[in-house]
């Protein structure tokens, strides 16, 4: 019985791997088809084919972090929060010594 379960588990994992690989291949084919259509349309209309460019500036993240720190946090610090009431405000309890 354990050998049968082991075989079933392996078959399920292999099938899951094939499904994952097929989905990645399909995504690649769709991306390639879109890129080809875009280049073909640009050539058909006489425009220059511009590459896909992702403009990432690492300094922008640091600037945003420092700018956010300068503005201050929206949540107050723990020592600046006002407490609801002190223990002396409780009136319906009579204090007594703890029993041992």
C-alpha angles and dihedrals in degrees: 000000000000089000090054092049090047090052092047091049092050092048091049091050093048091049090048089051091051091049091050092048091048092051091051090048091049092050090050092049092050091049091048091048091051092048091049092049090049092050091045092050091049091051091046093052093041096244125136116261107241119201124238105263126187109198108209120172112190091200091063092067092053092046091051091049093050092045090052092049091051092053092053133234123291092222116075123237117262094246093051095057114104114235120230101235140334126246090254089063092069108099107171097065126076113212118232137169117272116253121234 
